[in-house]
Every structure is written in C-alpha cells, then in structure tokens.
C-alpha cells in the first residue's frame, strides 16, 4: 500500500451540464480511482428506482461529462453527502482555498 495521500479536489459544479435532478460536482482525484482521475459525485434526494436519497460516484471526462453510469467504490444509499462518498472511497476532500493558494505560491516562485 502506498503512503501517498488520497485527495479529491473540487473542480466545479456540473449539475446543469448533466441535466441532473440533484447536485453533481466534478472532482479531480489523486491518485485515480479505478483508473479515473476525474469523477462526478451525484447526490439526489429521491432516486428514481428506490425513492431514497443516494450519493454515487461516476467516472468522468476532464470536462465533467459522465463516462459511464456504473457506480464506483464509495457510492452509497441513504444520504446526500459528497464528502462521505469520497471518504468511503478513501479520499479526503482538499480545501479548495488551500489548493488555490498553493498554486499561486508556486506561480510566484517560478
């Protein structure tokens, strides 16, 4: 097992882009999950098949398009929680502000 930290960084909201009923957000994962560097986490209050809340992780393209509707590890039913799904998959959600500050610091140092 690697000592590499597993992080999920929020890229942007893709709810409207994907025509979703709930909330969909694009994340960049390091390292990739099941070969996918980008995933969309989708949370809905009432799934069409069960009527219950669920939060699923789907493989995605870099632009936020769903690459397949098979759920990835970390997906679960019973709540709407992006961070919990990513945590179930072993990822910590990076603080976007910290990531932006780090990038800005690197740009100034170059």
Residue pairs with C-beta under 8 A, 6 or more apart in sequence:
2 31
4 30
4 31
5 30
5 92
6 29
6 30
6 31
6 90
6 91
6 92
7 29
7 30
7 91
7 92
7 93
7 94
8 27
8 28
8 29
8 39
8 86
8 91
8 92
8 93
8 94
9 27
9 28
9 29
9 30
9 93
9 94
9 96
9 99
10 25
10 26
10 27
10 93
10 94
10 96
11 25
11 26
11 27
11 28
11 38
11 64
12 25
12 26
12 64
13 23
13 24
13 25
13 26
14 24
14 25
14 26
14 40
14 64
15 22
15 23
15 24
15 25
17 24
17 64
17 65
18 24
18 40
18 42
18 64
18 65
18 66
20 42
20 44
21 44
22 42
22 43
22 44
22 45
22 80
23 42
23 43
23 44
23 80
23 82
24 40
24 41
24 42
24 43
24 64
25 40
25 41
25 82
26 38
26 39
26 40
26 60
26 64
27 38
27 39
27 40
27 41
27 86
27 93
28 37
28 38
29 36
29 37
29 38
29 39
29 91
30 37
33 39
33 57
33 72
33 73
33 74
33 89
33 91
34 59
34 72
34 73
36 59
36 60
36 67
36 72
37 62
38 59
38 60
38 61
38 62
38 64
39 57
39 58
39 59
39 60
39 72
40 57
40 58
40 60
40 64
40 66
41 55
41 56
41 57
41 58
41 82
41 85
41 86
42 55
42 56
42 57
42 58
43 53
43 54
43 55
43 80
43 81
43 82
43 85
44 53
44 54
44 80
45 53
45 80
46 52
46 53
47 53
47 54
47 77
50 77
52 77
52 78
53 77
53 78
53 79
53 80
54 75
54 76
54 77
54 78
54 79
54 80
55 75
55 76
55 79
55 80
55 81
55 82
55 84
55 85
56 71
56 72
56 75
56 76
56 85
57 71
57 72
57 73
57 74
57 75
57 85
57 86
57 89
58 66
58 67
58 68
58 69
58 70
58 71
58 72
59 66
59 67
59 68
59 70
59 72
60 66
60 67
61 67
72 89
73 88
73 89
74 85
74 86
74 87
74 88
74 89
74 90
74 91
75 85
75 88
76 84
76 85
76 88
82 93
83 93
86 92
86 93
87 93
